[in-house]
Amino acid sequence: MSTSLPFGMDEEDLELELPILPPRQAAAPPDCPFCGDPMTFIDAEWGCADCNGELIGPETG
């Protein structure tokens, strides 16, 4: 075992090739259908915090 490698990493792991991902094109956020303001990305979904008030946010279980 080589001490220069991180813990749990084998020599053959160094030969792993990952695909190069294309650059992600960021588009403008959609407008809210109710107030017309641009929405924000909240909890992995587009949402309007002004229109939804306190009912929007991460689920806590």
PyMOL commands that set and color helices and strands:
alter all, ss='L'
color gray80, all
select helices_A, chain A and resi 11-15+49-55
alter helices_A, ss='H'
color red, helices_A
select strands_A, chain A and resi 40-42+45-47
alter strands_A, ss='S'
color yellow, strands_A
deselect
rebuild
show_as cartoon
